[in-house]
Amino acid sequence: MKRKIGLFVALGFFALSVAAFAATNYEENYIEADGYGLPAETAGTEAQARLTARRAAIADAQRVLAEQLATVQVDAETTVQDAALKSDVVKTKVSMLLKGSRVIKESYEDGAYRVTVAVPLFGERSSLAAAVLPRTVIRQPFPRVLKPEPAESRYPGIRPSTEGTDGWSTGYPDNGSPYTGLIVDCRGLELRPAMSPVIKTTAGDSIYGYKNLDSAQVIRRGMAGYARSMEENAARAGDNPLIICGVGVDRYFNPVVTAADGERILAENEKTHFLDAAAVVFVR
């Protein structure tokens, strides 16, 4: 098996990038990695062989997990590795998180051990969010006045929510009931997931971000859910969500809506405070 040595500077050790599976799953709230191990040459019994192979597999999986964690996007400008390089506290917390990773799957076949280790993305304790996201003391209020739609937008092909096209949302679903959450339909826009995304308008206003929310709540459950379709993983937005068509992405990770849709989102939030509750889903 070919391996390449890569320095994960943020954690202060060398991480081996192996040809093994590793993934960050925002839909299911976990990061996982596979590792493989062989028995130590000094193992005398079958039990010793299994034990030493398992230890080697766990160490291997944690190295792969370290590389996966390093690339997780905290916000549009910062990865976990960037955050760890800037803060010894974050570096220590991420290192402890790795050491505490949980074995969720294991097998032993033909003298080789395979394990899968995982850590949660979000959660009050022992999660990546608890390690890298700051705890804010004072929340910033959501904006009340937004800039108007620019005469020329850098986001081509704007699709207002009131018009809609095939495969896109058809507008504001209105059955007379209060909205329970927000779904931003970003299909076709190549939106990438981040732990701390920001919803922006085409005029450049930020209408939803980490500083607007209770940080303890964000660490516990995240700012937004990610889904692959309008039907899957959308329960976070409740049974009567406001559905908005995204028109672009900012820096790959931040959904962009029209200025008019931004005003509508904030106006509806004043009634039921679904943004405050982070009842937000991005379909990508």
Secondary structure, 3 states (H helix, E strand, C coil): CCEEEEEEHHHCEEEEEECCCEEEECCCCEEEEEEEECCCCCCCCHHHHHHHHHHHHHHHHHHHHHHHHHHCECCCCCEHHHHHHHCHHHHHHHHHHHHCCEEEEEEEECCEEEEEEEECCCCCCCCHHHHHCCCCCCCCCCCCCCCCCCCCCCCCCCCCCCCCCCCCCCCCCCCCCCCCEEEEECCCCCCCCCCCCCEEECCCCEEECHHHCCHHHHHHHCCCEEECCCCCCCHHHCCCEEEEECCEEECCCEEEECHHHHHHHHHHHHHHCCCCCCCEEEEC
